[in-house]
Amino acid sequence: MSYPSLWHKTDFTTKIAASYFQRYNHLLKWKNYKENVLEVGCADGSITRDIIYPHIKDHTAKFLAVDKSEEMIEFAKQEEMIEFAKQDNRNLKIDYQVMDAMDPVQVERKKGQFDHIFSLLVAHWIPDNRKFVNGFRKMLKPNGQIFMTIMVDTPMQQTFYKHASTGSWSKYVPNENIFGEYTDNPAKYFRNLVTDIGFKVELCESEKRSEVIEEFPDFLKVILSFYKYLNRIPPHLQEAYFQDHLRSCYEQGTYLGGKDNLDMPYETMICVASKAA
């Protein structure tokens, strides 16, 4: 089974995105014309299609959803074709494209084109959040708005840091950031960062939550597939590494048995901000 298919089976990120949209979509400021909207890091398109699109379709002339993974974009396009075939989704209009939002050349091509940019549960995968958000500022029109959710802390992140600093895996796991760093006060840190880049912050806050993830080993396999350092681990040791990572996550959460379900604690953050005119 491909990683997009495995990711598509999980509803963890979709639940988080849905909860934030229900609570904070009233902060979105729509103009008196149909807008151009961008989503950065759309993955398999589930959040794009099922969460973002229903909230914005009445305000949108163009909706572009991008991800740097060609495999994810291809999967999203195929899923959209399935959804489009359904009678109640005949007006579905989402343009999926491959794009790396950390590539300054690609960002420059889209300079000043968008009224809103959404990025849901993506920024924590970007060590340089300043560069990431500054790219959003460049792609936004004056008074354009960002709506971001960020995974500040998870058992997977804590396990990575443990493996990087101690034990037998430290020789394979790089002692460097592969995640965004948000300090002990993530909301204050990120508010200051976004303000310094040139945004007026309407909301920036973090909260600790927990969520039951069904078939957690499959979910973890998808998460680990994003770790670039895995190819440093010899093939004959990769299963042992996975099992060690799995045990560490179970120790940090509440194992529910059944289909290897885990009640996983985590901390998230939301930021809604507008670019200066």
C-alpha positions in Angstrom: 0.0 0.0 0.0 1.4 3.4 -1.0 2.0 6.1 1.6 -0.7 8.4 0.2 -3.2 5.5 0.6 -2.1 4.9 4.2 -2.3 8.6 5.0 -5.7 8.8 3.4 -6.9 6.1 5.8 -6.1 8.2 8.8 -8.4 10.9 10.0 -6.2 12.4 12.6 -5.2 15.6 10.8 -8.7 16.0 9.3 -10.3 16.0 12.7 -7.9 18.7 14.0 -8.4 20.8 10.9 -12.2 20.5 11.2 -12.2 21.5 14.8 -10.1 24.7 14.1 -12.3 25.7 11.1 -15.5 25.3 13.2 -14.0 27.5 16.0 -12.2 30.1 14.0 -13.5 30.5 10.5 -15.3 33.6 11.6 -11.9 35.3 11.7 -11.5 35.0 7.9 -12.0 38.4 6.2 -13.5 38.0 2.7 -13.4 40.8 0.2 -16.3 41.9 -2.0 -15.0 40.0 -5.0 -14.2 36.3 -5.7 -10.7 35.6 -4.3 -7.6 33.6 -5.2 -6.8 31.1 -2.5 -3.8 28.9 -1.9 -3.3 25.9 0.3 0.3 25.0 1.1 1.0 21.3 2.0 -2.3 19.7 0.8 -0.9 16.1 1.0 -3.6 13.7 -0.2 -6.2 16.5 -0.6 -8.6 15.2 2.2 -8.4 18.5 4.2 -8.4 20.5 1.0 -11.6 18.9 -0.3 -13.5 18.1 2.8 -12.6 20.9 5.2 -11.3 24.0 3.5 -13.3 23.9 0.2 -16.8 23.8 1.8 -15.9 26.9 3.9 -14.5 29.0 1.1 -16.2 28.0 -2.1 -18.7 30.9 -2.0 -15.8 33.4 -1.9 -13.4 31.8 -4.3 -12.6 32.3 -7.9 -9.5 30.1 -7.9 -8.4 27.5 -5.4 -4.8 26.2 -5.8 -3.6 23.4 -3.6 0.1 22.5 -3.6 2.4 20.0 -2.1 6.1 19.2 -2.9 5.3 15.4 -3.1 4.4 14.4 -6.7 2.9 11.1 -5.3 0.6 13.0 -2.9 -0.5 15.4 -5.7 -1.3 12.5 -8.1 -3.3 10.8 -5.4 -5.2 14.0 -4.6 -6.1 14.4 -8.3 -7.4 10.9 -8.5 -9.5 11.3 -5.4 -11.0 14.6 -6.8 -12.0 12.8 -9.9 -13.9 10.3 -7.8 -15.6 13.0 -5.8 -16.4 15.0 -8.9 -18.3 12.0 -10.3 -20.7 12.3 -7.3 -23.8 14.4 -8.1 -23.4 16.7 -5.1 -19.8 17.5 -6.0 -20.1 18.4 -9.7 -18.9 22.0 -8.9 -15.7 20.9 -7.2 -13.0 23.2 -8.5 -9.5 22.6 -7.0 -6.3 22.9 -8.9 -3.6 20.6 -7.5 0.0 21.3 -8.4 3.4 20.2 -7.3 5.3 23.1 -5.5 8.0 23.4 -2.9 7.0 26.5 -0.8 10.6 26.7 0.5 12.0 27.2 -3.1 12.4 31.0 -3.6 12.2 30.7 -7.3 8.8 29.0 -7.1 7.6 31.5 -4.5 8.6 34.4 -6.7 6.5 33.1 -9.6 3.4 33.4 -7.4 4.3 36.8 -5.9 1.3 38.9 -4.9 -1.3 36.5 -6.4 -3.4 35.3 -3.4 -5.9 36.8 -1.0 -5.8 33.9 1.5 -3.2 31.2 2.2 -4.1 28.2 4.3 -1.5 25.8 5.7 -2.8 23.2 8.1 -0.4 21.0 10.1 2.5 21.6 7.8 4.9 24.2 9.4 6.2 21.9 12.1 7.9 19.9 9.3 9.8 23.1 8.3 12.8 23.9 10.5 13.0 27.4 9.1 9.5 28.8 9.9 10.7 32.4 9.3 11.5 31.6 5.6 8.3 29.6 5.3 6.0 32.3 6.5 8.0 35.0 4.7 7.2 33.1 1.5 3.5 33.4 2.4 3.9 37.2 2.8 5.5 37.4 -0.7 2.7 35.4 -2.3 -0.1 37.3 -0.6 -1.7 40.5 -1.9 -1.8 43.5 0.4 -4.2 42.8 3.3 -4.1 39.1 2.4 -4.6 36.7 5.2 -3.0 33.5 6.5 -4.7 30.7 8.4 -2.2 28.3 9.9 -2.3 25.3 12.3 0.9 23.8 13.6 1.7 20.6 15.5 3.9 22.0 18.2 4.7 18.8 20.1 3.9 15.0 19.6 5.3 11.7 20.9 7.0 11.3 17.5 8.9 14.5 17.8 9.9 13.7 21.4 11.1 10.2 20.3 13.2 11.8 17.5 15.0 14.1 19.9 15.6 11.1 22.2 17.1 9.0 19.4 19.2 11.9 18.2 20.8 12.6 21.6 21.1 9.3 23.3 21.3 5.5 22.8 22.3 3.3 19.9 20.3 5.2 17.3 22.1 8.4 17.8 24.8 7.4 15.3 22.1 7.3 12.6 19.7 10.0 13.7 21.1 13.5 13.0 21.5 15.8 16.0 19.8 18.6 14.1 16.4 20.1 13.8 14.0 18.4 11.3 11.1 20.1 13.0 10.1 23.7 13.7 11.3 24.9 17.1 8.7 26.8 19.1 10.3 27.2 22.6 8.4 26.7 25.9 5.9 29.4 24.9 5.0 28.6 21.3 2.2 31.1 20.9 4.4 34.0 22.0 7.3 32.9 19.9 5.3 32.5 16.8 3.3 35.7 17.3 6.6 37.6 17.5 7.9 35.8 14.4 4.9 36.5 12.3 4.7 40.2 13.5 8.4 40.7 12.7 7.8 39.4 9.2 5.1 42.0 8.5 1.8 40.6 9.6 -0.9 41.9 12.0 -1.9 38.9 14.2 -5.6 38.4 14.8 -5.1 35.2 16.8 -2.2 33.1 17.9 -2.6 30.5 20.6 -1.6 27.0 21.5 -3.4 24.2 23.4 -2.7 20.7 24.6 -5.0 18.0 23.3 -5.3 14.2 22.8 -6.8 12.1 20.1 -7.4 8.4 19.6 -5.5 7.2 16.5 -6.7 3.9 15.2 -4.1 1.4 13.8 -1.3 3.6 15.1 1.5 1.5 13.6 0.2 2.3 10.1 0.0 6.0 11.0 3.5 5.9 12.4 4.9 4.3 9.2 3.5 7.2 7.2 5.0 9.8 9.6 8.4 8.1 9.5 8.4 8.1 5.7 8.8 11.9 5.9 12.1 11.5 7.9 14.9 12.0 5.4 17.5 10.4 7.7 15.9 6.9 7.6 18.1 5.9 4.7 21.1 6.3 7.0 19.8 3.3 9.1 21.0 0.0 7.6 18.1 -2.0 6.0 18.5 -4.9 8.5 18.0 -2.5 11.4 15.0 -0.4 10.1 12.4 -2.7 11.5 14.1 -2.6 15.0 14.1 1.2 14.7 10.4 1.3 13.9 9.6 -1.0 16.8 11.6 1.1 19.2 9.9 4.3 17.9 6.6 2.6 18.3 7.3 1.6 21.9 8.3 5.1 22.8 5.1 6.6 21.4 3.0 4.0 23.3 4.8 5.0 26.5 3.9 8.6 26.0 0.3 8.0 25.3 -2.4 5.5 26.4 -2.4 2.2 24.6 -6.0 1.1 24.0 -5.4 -2.3 22.5 -7.9 -3.5 20.0 -6.5 -2.6 16.6 -3.4 -1.1 18.1 -5.2 2.2 18.9 -3.4 4.9 20.8 -4.8 7.9 22.7 -2.0 10.3 21.7 -1.3 13.5 23.6 -0.1 16.5 21.5 0.1 20.3 21.4 -1.2 22.4 18.5 -1.1 26.0 17.6 -3.3 28.2 15.4 -2.3 31.5 13.9 -4.5 33.9 11.9 -2.9 37.0 10.6 -3.1 39.7 7.9 -0.4 41.1 5.7 0.2 44.8 6.0 -1.3 46.9 3.2 
